[in-house]
């Protein structure tokens, strides 16, 4: 896994709980740390960090991944504003993942193994988004999507219709979008 994910996880943990929490997390997980954004690391390190943090905060690992994704997206928007500037909605942003954002990620981080998403419109106007990745980080994908919605001033009706963790071949999300009417809510 590319180091940017570890770098983001560290930044989110430190921002919420302090540098001491990150160091304690590394120690409890038995990891050395020192992750750099451009490095590549074992996927198991992230799973170990997430499960250790989840235990420490009395959360389920999936809830921890979702929490992480929600808080990581604003950081990503500051680091890579070009990925966000051309979009006015979460739907438009999501639809650019395979064609614009992930090819750029591969160019910036050679060897990056990014997920693949497929899209179709639901009968109710929602977006049906398939998530395909050997890593099974669908909760992180949900959190990142929710974080993007916050950036675009939207709320989501996000449903996980199918999931590899429940024995399905891949994950399928049903995502309904609603613009927040009150600017103070943004």
Secondary structure, DSSP 4 states (H G I P E B T S, - for coil): -BHHHHHHHHHHHHHHH-HHHHHHHHHHHT------TT-B--HHHHHHHHHHHHHHTT--HHHHHHHHHHHHHHHHHHHTTHHHHT-SSHHHHHHTIIIIIHHHHHHHSTT----EEEEEE-TTSPEEEEEE-TT--HHHHHHHHHHHHHHTTEEEEEEEEE-GGGT-SSEEEEEEEEE-S-GGG-
